[in-house]
Amino acid sequence: MKLIIVGVGWAGEAHFKAAEALRRQGADCRVAALVDVDQDHLRQKAAEWGIRVTYPDLSAALDAQRDADAVVLATPHHLHRDGAEAAAAAGKHVLVEKPMALTLADADAMIEACDRAGVCLMVAESARYHRSNLAVRAALDAGKIGQVLSGRINPITRGRHTYMYPGRRAWLADPAVCGGGIWILNGIHTMSVARMMLGEPTRIYAREVHSDEFQSTLEATVVALVSFAGGAEITMTVSAELHGYKRFGDIALFGSDGTLHLRRDDPVELAVYTDDGEEKIECAAGAFVRQMKEFMAAVAENREPLTSGRSERQTLRAILAGYESIRSGKPVDL
């Protein structure tokens, strides 16, 4: 697979490193070109990564790189639709960062464009590819705790986080570009993982709170009660301002036959507690290489990837319903 990476910030670098790791392992995968509007930063990263071919915009890259197989979109969120439609029109498969879009209309347009072109659309929802989250899913599938009835998923970031990003990441504080605050930025990870573990959400009741010290118009802490089709009632606390948790907090699921607890510390620890005792399950971190392998496999096998555009449209739908609940002060049915 010959890749064009658009956006050489944090996410673009993570995708580059994943592709390079697979290439070193013998996979037919390489980055052919980099694209970024910031020419100074682009030159710096191209030299650092050993990539000789760069372009100031995606259109130029698509015109020149006719034999490229896929485009990786690691751009600000509001640019995802245009990038996906352009790549699809050029016959390129698309791996787009989360959230896939800011509106359901944009998500639908991306899905339609890729369907029409016969190319794969995959959302880079990296949390779905963390081995720890996959281990939780496997434990649930194996019936280790029976039917999940309640639980919590708390992806709390480390340290004070005010969205006052410097330089290239300043767009994360602009809701017109980013789509919102912590609920769409990290909450979309939480919702996607919850869907993988528990099925589709059917209702969401979300509330927003701010500490007195949090200086931003964007949401800082969102607490949501989410109902799932299988009967589970799960609380989610997504916050940029709480302290005392390790990064990404924990997952605790309470079932009819036992309890599962994933502690996101160092090392990551997954334990299942039942009347028969305690079982520890080994699970290491890491996601981007696994994610890139899934993208390549989905393209090669001409199938929907695990985090397809259709799948992650449902995640976006739930996040937008959460915003609706915050505005109205009422639960929203999905």
Secondary structure, DSSP 8 states (H G I E B T S, - for coil): -EEEEE--SHHHHHHHHHHHHHHHTT-S-EEEEEE-S-HHHHHHHHHHHT---EESSHHHHHHH-TT--EEEE-S-GGGHHHHHHHHHHTT-EEEEESSS-SSHHHHHHHHHHHHHHT--EEEE-GGGG-HHHHHHHHHHHTTTT-SEEEEEEE---SS---S---GGGGGGG-HHHH-SSHHHHTHHHHHHHHHHHH--EEEEEEEEE--TT---SS--EEEEEEEETTS-EEEEEEESS--SS-TT-EEEEEESS-EEEEE-SSS-EEEEEETTEEEEE------HHHHHHHHHHHHHTTS--TTBHHHHHHHHHHHHHHHHHHHHTS-EE-
